[in-house]
Amino acid sequence: MTLKAYASTLALGAALLGAAFTTAAHADDIMIVKPWARASAGMAHAGAAFMTIKNMSAADDEVIAAKSDIAKKTELHTHKMENGIMKMRQVPNIPVPAHGETDLKPGGYHIMFMGLKAPLKEGQHFALTLEFKKAGEKKVTVDVLSPKSMGDMGDMGGMGDMKMGDMDHSKDMEHSKMDGMKQKMDDASKKMNGMK
């Protein structure tokens, strides 16, 4: 092996080793704060999880998938207000900025569970795995809260009366029953932020 080939091999090895240490360190820089889900209303076939994701690293990251055994499908979703109508959509990722945080909250980003195997009951806990593009997998335990324990968040602007299980969550959805919901969601988010 020539000196030049040896130096190239050594440099490549150092770069790969540095990348491995960077990834391992980054995985520890993601923190999941207060993961929760609302107890099911009646025989609902759908549910959602909310939380704050903090990224203490210098690199942007994103949630690219989620999985849980509580439902047939687990997807990343968001809500958007368009022309006074709340629409829910599946998204390919949820961005988490460097040295920042992303709130998963009612009316915004959330983890959607479709085809619940059993209703979510107050006081239960369930496992959820979030997959990050850079940080890899993060396992969290989600607490199921009752509408009472969530205060005004329990109303969710009429969401409790909706038959979410009958909706096609794979496409844009119009939630016409959610008139005025954006303000309620903003108020609920402020309340949750006060719980941190």
Buried (B, 14 or more C-beta within 10 A) or exposed (E): EEEEEEEEEEEEEEEEEEEEEBEEEBBEBBEBEBBBBBBBBEEBBBBBBBBBBBBEBEBBBBBBBBBBEBBEBBBBBBBEBEEEBBBBBBEEBBBBEEEEBBBBBBBBBBBBBBEBEEBBEBEBEBEBBBBBBBBBEBEBEBBBBEBEBBEEBBBBBBBBEBEBBEBEBEEEBEBEEBEEBBEBBBBBBEBBEEEE
